Amino acid sequence: MKREQDEASAPAMPTNAEAADEKEIDSEKLLGAGKRIAIRHNGQRYQLRVTNSGGLILTK
């Protein structure tokens, strides 16, 4: 039953086209020793930060 719950909550696997276009970077490499970084996208500033529980949040 635990395995079924894990599979149900797992993110969908990308299609071949999505996987070919996707780049992966480790969050520690992106964030460095800090807990937040600013990201500029299409002229807008976003903030990526680590939550107290270890998750990531991207806000505008």
N, C-alpha and C positions, 0 to 999 in steps of 0.2 A: 504494500500500500504506500509506503514512503516513496518508493521509486515512481509510482504513478503521480504523486503530488509533485515531485521534483520535475517530472516531464511536463506536467500541466503548467507549472510556473516558469519554465524555461523559455527564453526568447525564441522566436521563430528563426530558423536557419535562413541565411540569405540565399537568394537564387544565384546561379552561376554568374549572371550579368552583374548583380549587386556585389558579389564577392570579388570579381575582377576589378571593380571600381573602388573597392574599400581599402583604406590604409589603416594599419593598426599601430598605435604607439602606447607604451606603458605609461600610466598616469604619473608614476614617480619621475619618469624622464621629463614629462611635460611640466609638472608642477615643481620639480626640484625639491629643495628642503622646505619650501613654503606650503601653505594650505590653500592658496588662491592665486589665480592669474587672470589677467584681462585679455580678452580675445576680441579683435576687431573683425567684423564681418559685414560687408556691404555698407560700410560707413557707420555702422552701429557698434557700440561697445557692449560686450557681454562679460560676465564674470563667472568663471568656473571655480568652484570651491569644494573642499572636502568637508563633509558633515561630521558631527561629533560621533556618529555611529560608523563612519568610514565610507559612506556613500559619496556620490558626486552630485552637485546641483549646478545647473547652468542657468543664470538669470540675466535679464537685460538691464 
